Amino acid sequence: MAVLHRHNPERAAELRRDYQVDQLAERLAAVVNAAPPLTDDQRARLAGLLAPPQATEGGAQDAA
């Protein structure tokens, strides 16, 4: 990857992010598949961890 994109750091960074997301998705799938079924509230709570943070009026981000 580095050799193919050494003159394009933006593309190399994009490929690294894509790889990391793929690795995280595999780990998350393994954990979810091993867990008991989730309630709707539990599913919503976990989905909230992946949602973009919401800014407050003061410009700070809300803590989950």
N, C-alpha and C positions, 0 to 999 in steps of 0.2 A: 504494500500500500504506500509506504513512504517513498519508494523509488518512483512509482507512477505519478505521485502528486507532490514531489518536492518543490516544484515551481508553482504550485497552487495550494497554498496553506489553507485557504477557505474550504476547498474540496476535501483535503485531508482531515480537517476538523469535522466536517460533515460526516465523513465515513467513520471516524472514531465514535462520534455520537450515535450513529446508526448501529454500530457494533455493540456499544454499551447498552443501548435500548433493547437490542435483541437478546443480549445476555440477561438483562434484568427481567425481560418478559418470560424467558425460560425458567428463571428462578421463582418468579411469582406464580407461574402456572404450576410448578411442582408443589409449592406451599399450599395453594388453593386446592389443588387436587387431593392433597393429603389431609385437608381439614374437613371437619363435619360441615354439612350444608349451612350456609349463612342466612341469617334473617335479612329482611329488607333494610332494616336499620343498620345492621353490621355492614352490609354491602355498600350502603350510602356513605357510611363513615370511612370505609376504605377508599371508595371512589374520591372522596374529598381530599385524600392525601395526594392524589394525582392531578387534581384540578389546579389551575393557576391561582396563586394567592390573590386575594382581593385587597385593594388599597382602601384605607379608611379616609375620612375627610382630612385628617392631618397629614396624610401622605405615607403614614406607616402601614405596614401590612398586618392584617389580623392574624393572631396566633390560633391554631386549630385546637 
